[in-house]
Amino acid sequence: MEWKDYNEENLKAILSSMEADGDTSEDLSDGTGFSRDFVDRFLSGTMFPGPRLQEIVLSRYQLTMIDGKVTRKL
């Protein structure tokens, strides 16, 4: 993801995938080693996640980035 891809629509896709998997921000924090505060700020759209967390989130929830949009892998 780049800054231009870090938008409300993509955050909603991530959040809905987390919800579908039964995960909370606490689960994501525990599973990634990132602080709960950092994960919460990422999920609220107030902090860009950086490449490592992006990769973890996309792979953990079977997501991919196509033309700047986060979508579920088929």
C-alpha positions as a LaTeX table, in Angstrom:
\begin{tabular}{lrrr}
\hline
Residue & $x$ (\AA) & $y$ (\AA) & $z$ (\AA) \\
\hline
Met1 & 0.00 & 0.00 & 0.00 \\
Glu2 & 1.07 & 3.54 & $-0.58$ \\
Trp3 & $-0.34$ & 6.65 & 1.10 \\
Lys4 & $-2.85$ & 7.08 & $-1.74$ \\
Asp5 & $-4.11$ & 3.52 & $-1.09$ \\
Tyr6 & $-4.50$ & 4.09 & 2.63 \\
Asn7 & $-8.10$ & 5.22 & 2.57 \\
Glu8 & $-11.45$ & 4.55 & 4.20 \\
Glu9 & $-12.55$ & 2.02 & 1.59 \\
Asn10 & $-9.44$ & $-0.11$ & 2.04 \\
Leu11 & $-9.62$ & 0.13 & 5.82 \\
Lys12 & $-13.25$ & $-1.07$ & 5.67 \\
Ala13 & $-12.14$ & $-4.07$ & 3.57 \\
Ile14 & $-9.50$ & $-4.93$ & 6.16 \\
Leu15 & $-11.90$ & $-4.47$ & 9.09 \\
Ser16 & $-14.63$ & $-6.58$ & 7.48 \\
Ser17 & $-12.10$ & $-9.35$ & 6.80 \\
Met18 & $-10.95$ & $-9.21$ & 10.40 \\
Glu19 & $-14.56$ & $-9.39$ & 11.58 \\
Ala20 & $-15.29$ & $-12.33$ & 9.27 \\
Asp21 & $-12.31$ & $-14.16$ & 10.80 \\
Gly22 & $-13.47$ & $-13.27$ & 14.32 \\
Asp23 & $-10.40$ & $-11.13$ & 15.01 \\
Thr24 & $-10.19$ & $-7.93$ & 17.01 \\
Ser25 & $-7.42$ & $-5.35$ & 17.07 \\
Glu26 & $-6.17$ & $-7.12$ & 20.21 \\
Asp27 & $-5.89$ & $-10.40$ & 18.27 \\
Leu28 & $-4.02$ & $-8.63$ & 15.48 \\
Ser29 & $-1.70$ & $-6.98$ & 17.98 \\
Asp30 & $-1.00$ & $-10.28$ & 19.76 \\
Gly31 & $-0.46$ & $-12.09$ & 16.46 \\
Thr32 & 1.91 & $-9.53$ & 14.98 \\
Gly33 & 3.95 & $-8.24$ & 17.90 \\
Phe34 & 2.88 & $-4.65$ & 17.20 \\
Ser35 & 1.54 & $-2.68$ & 20.14 \\
Arg36 & $-2.21$ & $-2.48$ & 20.60 \\
Asp37 & $-1.99$ & 1.32 & 20.35 \\
Phe38 & $-0.16$ & 1.11 & 17.01 \\
Val39 & $-2.67$ & $-1.41$ & 15.60 \\
Asp40 & $-5.63$ & 0.69 & 16.82 \\
Arg41 & $-4.20$ & 3.82 & 15.19 \\
Phe42 & $-3.61$ & 1.91 & 11.93 \\
Leu43 & $-7.17$ & 0.54 & 11.92 \\
Ser44 & $-8.67$ & 3.95 & 12.71 \\
Gly45 & $-6.79$ & 5.54 & 9.81 \\
Thr46 & $-4.62$ & 7.82 & 11.91 \\
Met47 & $-1.29$ & 6.07 & 11.29 \\
Phe48 & 0.19 & 4.54 & 8.16 \\
Pro49 & 1.16 & 0.93 & 8.98 \\
Gly50 & 4.48 & 0.52 & 7.19 \\
Pro51 & 5.45 & $-2.36$ & 4.91 \\
Arg52 & 5.83 & $-5.10$ & 7.55 \\
Leu53 & 2.38 & $-4.66$ & 9.08 \\
Gln54 & 0.83 & $-4.25$ & 5.62 \\
Glu55 & 2.30 & $-7.57$ & 4.51 \\
Ile56 & 1.16 & $-9.31$ & 7.69 \\
Val57 & $-2.39$ & $-7.94$ & 7.44 \\
Leu58 & $-2.77$ & $-8.78$ & 3.75 \\
Ser59 & $-1.51$ & $-12.35$ & 4.20 \\
Arg60 & $-3.28$ & $-12.99$ & 7.53 \\
Tyr61 & $-6.69$ & $-12.11$ & 6.11 \\
Gln62 & $-6.07$ & $-13.51$ & 2.61 \\
Leu63 & $-6.23$ & $-10.07$ & 1.03 \\
Thr64 & $-4.49$ & $-8.63$ & $-1.98$ \\
Met65 & $-4.06$ & $-5.19$ & $-3.51$ \\
Ile66 & $-5.37$ & $-4.81$ & $-7.06$ \\
Asp67 & $-5.30$ & $-1.39$ & $-8.73$ \\
Gly68 & $-5.09$ & 0.37 & $-5.36$ \\
Lys69 & $-8.00$ & $-1.59$ & $-3.81$ \\
Val70 & $-7.80$ & $-4.16$ & $-1.05$ \\
Thr71 & $-9.81$ & $-7.26$ & $-1.97$ \\
Arg72 & $-10.14$ & $-10.86$ & $-0.81$ \\
Lys73 & $-8.00$ & $-13.37$ & $-2.68$ \\
Leu74 & $-10.09$ & $-15.70$ & $-4.79$ \\
\hline
\end{tabular}
